[in-house]
Amino acid sequence: QIQAPHHLRFLDPDGDGVFTADEIEELVGKVSINLLLTVWASFFGIFMLRARSPPEDLTTEYNGLERYWMQVKKRSGWYVISDILLTAAISVFIVLKWLMLFGFTPNTILTFGSVGGLAFGLAAQSLVGNFMSGLLILITQPFIVGDWIETDSAKGYVKVIRWNQTEIETLDGPVVVIPNNSLVGMQTLNRTKGTSRSMEFEFPVLFPPGGFDDVANLLEGLEGEVAELDLSSEGEGGLEGQGLSEHPCAYFLGVDTSGDEPVSKVKLEVMLDNTGLGEVDDMRSVVNITAVRYFQSRGCTVPGLELDDE
């Protein structure tokens, strides 16, 4: 018989504070089996955690597992949520096995876990709010990685969607980091999801003497000039390979008498194929210059935008 130390008396089966040979044999066998099962469970859990991570060189989807990996890599809503739940379940399982090996009961673990979770939630409300907002973005997918978006504080391509923040790469180069909690509360324009992008222009035009009589042909000619432009993002796609989703439309809006002298107004609508489009300032510039030069070639004057004929 062996007198059990005070801190090990919880291992004594009958609680009398004395270990007999049979009790020691039973205890060693029980602890060995539990230790073996816990180590096996830990290795199995670590293997599952590593298996759920997508390979770095994954580019195709030949089976269900590769499809799951690809969607997780793309940060697709429900696949990411299931990945979180799977990771959490495996991690909790491993931790519980080790805690139970050292004598903690499920009730004790549940009690301390609830208290610890409540304390963490109160101490990290901002972090939890950003995490929940990140989940909301991943589930509803108002935008995904690669989309061109405009927010109150930045516009550019979505580079990364993390649990607590989203990174937007601007055209100027800097990457703007926005907390997900703030991003969810902002008005966000997604320029990538639409099939077409509208550009509208208004030109003040002074017609030459008698030039208004030919205004219908003037508008038709303006539409033809713009239709010949290459306004695609990469030199392809859209109507006639020019990046247009529809033929341009020009309208005579009437005469504006609000200024010092009456000025005729012409409106031009250009519908672009939205595939791969980001910012369109360069395309707006091309259309503006083309329209002004066309008006000048027809003997008209554009106040404020006069250009020498070439």
C-alpha positions in Angstrom: 0.0 0.0 0.0 1.1 3.6 -0.7 -0.2 6.7 1.0 -1.6 8.9 -1.8 -0.3 12.5 -1.9 -3.0 15.1 -1.2 -2.9 16.5 -4.8 -3.3 13.0 -6.3 -6.2 11.8 -4.1 -8.7 12.4 -6.9 -7.1 9.4 -8.6 -7.9 7.1 -5.7 -10.9 4.9 -6.8 -12.3 4.4 -3.2 -11.2 7.7 -1.8 -9.5 6.3 1.3 -6.2 8.1 0.5 -4.4 4.8 0.1 -3.3 3.2 -3.2 -3.3 -0.6 -3.2 -1.4 -2.8 -5.7 -4.7 -3.6 -7.5 -5.7 0.1 -7.6 -2.3 1.1 -8.9 -2.5 -1.5 -11.6 -6.0 -0.5 -12.6 -5.0 3.2 -12.5 -2.0 2.7 -14.7 -3.9 0.7 -17.2 -6.7 3.3 -17.3 -4.4 6.3 -17.6 -2.3 4.5 -20.3 -5.4 3.8 -22.4 -6.7 7.3 -22.0 -3.3 8.8 -22.9 -3.1 6.6 -26.0 -6.6 7.6 -27.1 -5.9 11.3 -26.5 -2.6 11.2 -28.4 -4.3 9.3 -31.3 -7.2 11.8 -31.3 -4.7 14.7 -31.3 -2.8 13.3 -34.3 -6.1 12.6 -36.1 -7.3 16.1 -35.4 -4.1 17.7 -36.6 -4.3 15.6 -39.8 -7.8 16.8 -40.4 -6.8 20.4 -39.9 -4.0 20.1 -42.4 -6.2 18.2 -44.9 -8.8 20.9 -44.9 -6.3 23.6 -45.9 -6.2 24.1 -49.7 -3.0 23.3 -51.5 -1.0 26.3 -52.7 -0.9 25.1 -56.3 -4.6 24.2 -56.6 -6.0 25.4 -59.9 -8.7 22.8 -61.0 -11.7 21.1 -59.5 -11.8 17.4 -60.4 -13.7 16.1 -57.4 -15.8 17.2 -54.3 -12.7 17.8 -52.1 -11.0 19.9 -54.7 -14.2 21.9 -55.2 -14.3 22.5 -51.5 -10.7 23.6 -51.4 -11.2 25.9 -54.4 -14.3 27.6 -52.9 -12.5 28.1 -49.5 -9.5 29.6 -51.4 -11.9 32.0 -53.2 -13.4 32.9 -49.8 -16.9 31.8 -50.9 -19.6 32.4 -48.3 -20.9 29.1 -46.9 -17.8 27.1 -47.7 -15.8 29.5 -45.5 -18.4 29.2 -42.8 -18.3 25.4 -42.9 -14.5 25.6 -42.8 -14.7 27.7 -39.6 -17.1 25.3 -38.0 -15.0 22.3 -39.0 -11.8 23.9 -37.6 -13.6 24.9 -34.4 -15.1 21.5 -33.9 -11.7 19.7 -34.4 -9.9 22.1 -32.1 -12.5 21.9 -29.3 -12.4 18.1 -29.6 -8.6 17.9 -29.1 -8.7 20.4 -26.2 -11.5 18.4 -24.5 -9.7 15.1 -24.8 -6.6 16.6 -23.0 -8.7 18.3 -20.3 -10.6 15.1 -19.6 -7.3 13.2 -19.4 -6.2 15.4 -16.6 -9.4 14.8 -14.6 -11.7 17.7 -15.7 -15.3 16.7 -16.0 -17.5 17.9 -18.9 -19.6 20.0 -16.5 -16.5 21.8 -15.2 -15.3 22.4 -18.7 -18.7 23.7 -19.8 -18.9 26.1 -16.9 -15.4 27.6 -17.3 -15.9 27.8 -21.1 -19.2 29.7 -20.7 -17.7 32.2 -18.2 -14.6 32.6 -20.3 -16.6 33.1 -23.5 -18.8 35.8 -21.9 -15.7 37.6 -20.4 -14.0 37.5 -23.8 -17.1 38.8 -25.6 -17.5 41.7 -23.3 -13.8 42.6 -23.4 -13.5 42.4 -27.2 -16.8 43.8 -28.5 -15.2 45.6 -31.4 -13.3 42.5 -32.4 -16.4 40.3 -32.2 -18.3 42.9 -34.2 -15.8 43.0 -37.0 -15.7 39.2 -37.0 -19.5 38.9 -37.3 -19.5 41.6 -40.1 -16.8 39.6 -41.9 -19.1 36.5 -41.7 -22.0 38.6 -43.1 -19.9 39.8 -46.0 -18.8 36.2 -46.8 -22.3 34.9 -46.6 -24.2 37.6 -48.5 -21.3 38.4 -50.9 -22.0 42.0 -51.8 -18.5 41.8 -53.3 -15.8 39.2 -53.7 -12.0 39.3 -54.2 -11.2 41.0 -57.5 -14.4 43.2 -57.6 -14.2 46.9 -58.2 -16.0 48.7 -55.4 -16.6 52.3 -54.3 -17.1 53.2 -50.6 -17.3 56.4 -48.6 -13.6 56.2 -47.9 -12.0 54.3 -50.8 -12.5 52.9 -54.3 -10.5 50.2 -56.1 -10.2 46.5 -56.4 -11.0 44.2 -53.4 -7.6 42.5 -52.6 -8.4 40.5 -49.5 -11.4 39.9 -47.3 -10.3 38.9 -43.8 -12.3 38.2 -40.7 -11.8 41.6 -39.2 -11.0 43.8 -42.2 -11.1 44.2 -45.9 -8.2 45.5 -48.1 -8.9 47.6 -51.1 -6.1 48.3 -53.6 -6.6 51.8 -55.1 -5.4 52.9 -58.6 -2.9 55.2 -57.0 -1.2 52.2 -55.4 -1.8 52.3 -51.7 -3.9 49.6 -50.1 -6.8 50.9 -47.9 -7.7 48.7 -44.9 -11.3 49.1 -43.8 -12.7 47.4 -40.7 -15.6 45.1 -41.7 -17.9 46.6 -39.1 -17.5 50.0 -40.7 -17.7 48.6 -44.2 -21.0 46.9 -43.6 -22.5 50.2 -42.4 -21.3 52.1 -45.5 -23.0 52.5 -48.9 -20.9 50.3 -51.2 -21.1 50.5 -55.0 -20.0 47.3 -56.8 -19.0 48.2 -60.3 -18.1 44.7 -61.3 -21.4 42.9 -60.8 -23.4 44.8 -63.5 -23.3 43.6 -67.1 -23.0 47.1 -68.4 -21.8 50.5 -67.3 -23.4 53.8 -68.3 -21.6 57.0 -69.1 -23.6 60.2 -69.7 -22.3 63.4 -71.2 -23.8 66.8 -71.8 -22.3 69.3 -74.2 -23.1 73.0 -74.6 -23.1 73.5 -78.4 -23.3 76.7 -80.5 -24.5 75.8 -84.0 -23.2 77.8 -87.0 -25.8 79.9 -89.0 -28.3 77.4 -90.4 -26.6 74.5 -88.7 -29.5 73.6 -86.5 -31.5 72.5 -89.6 -29.2 69.5 -89.9 -29.2 68.6 -86.1 -30.7 65.0 -86.7 -27.7 64.1 -89.0 -25.4 65.8 -86.5 -26.5 63.6 -83.7 -26.4 60.5 -85.8 -22.9 61.3 -86.9 -21.8 61.8 -83.3 -23.2 58.4 -82.4 -21.2 56.9 -85.3 -18.0 58.6 -84.2 -18.2 57.3 -80.7 -19.2 53.8 -81.9 -15.9 53.6 -83.7 -13.8 54.2 -80.6 -12.1 51.3 -78.8 -13.5 51.7 -75.2 -12.9 48.1 -74.0 -10.8 47.5 -70.9 -8.4 45.2 -72.7 -9.1 45.9 -76.4 -11.8 43.2 -76.8 -15.3 42.3 -76.0 -18.6 44.2 -76.4 -20.3 45.5 -79.5 -18.1 45.1 -82.6 -15.1 44.5 -80.4 -15.2 48.1 -79.2 -16.2 47.5 -75.5 -19.8 48.8 -76.1 -22.8 46.8 -74.9 -25.2 49.1 -76.9 -25.0 51.6 -79.8 -24.4 55.1 -78.4 -27.4 57.4 -78.3 -27.3 61.2 -78.7 -30.2 63.6 -77.9 -30.9 67.3 -78.4 -32.1 68.5 -74.9 -33.2 72.0 -76.0 -31.8 75.4 -75.2 -30.4 76.4 -71.8 -31.3 80.0 -71.0 -30.0 80.1 -67.4 -26.6 81.6 -68.4 -25.6 84.9 -69.9 -26.6 83.8 -73.4 -28.8 80.9 -74.6 -26.8 77.7 -75.3 -28.1 74.5 -77.0 -27.5 71.2 -75.0 -26.7 67.8 -76.5 -26.8 64.7 -74.4 -24.8 61.5 -75.2 -25.3 58.1 -73.6 -22.6 55.4 -73.9 -23.2 51.9 -72.5 -20.0 50.0 -71.9 -19.5 46.2 -71.6 -18.7 46.0 -67.8 -16.4 42.9 -68.1 -13.1 43.7 -66.4 -13.9 47.4 -66.0 -12.5 49.4 -63.1 -12.3 53.2 -63.2 -13.4 54.7 -66.5 -12.0 58.3 -66.3 -9.7 57.6 -69.2 -12.6 56.4 -71.4 -14.6 59.5 -70.4 -11.7 61.6 -71.5 -11.5 59.9 -74.9 -15.3 60.4 -75.5 -15.1 64.0 -74.5 -12.3 64.8 -76.8 -13.9 62.9 -79.7 -17.2 64.7 -79.3 -15.6 68.1 -79.1 -13.5 67.5 -82.2 -16.6 66.1 -84.0 -18.6 69.2 -83.2 -15.8 71.5 -84.4 -15.5 69.5 -87.6 -19.2 70.2 -88.3 -18.7 74.0 -87.7 -20.1 74.0 -84.2 -18.5 75.6 -81.1 -18.3 74.1 -77.6 -18.0 76.9 -75.1 -15.2 76.3 -72.6 -13.8 73.4 -74.6 -12.6 75.1 -77.8 -9.8 73.1 -79.6 -7.9 74.1 -82.6 -8.7 72.0 -85.7 -6.0 69.7 -86.9 
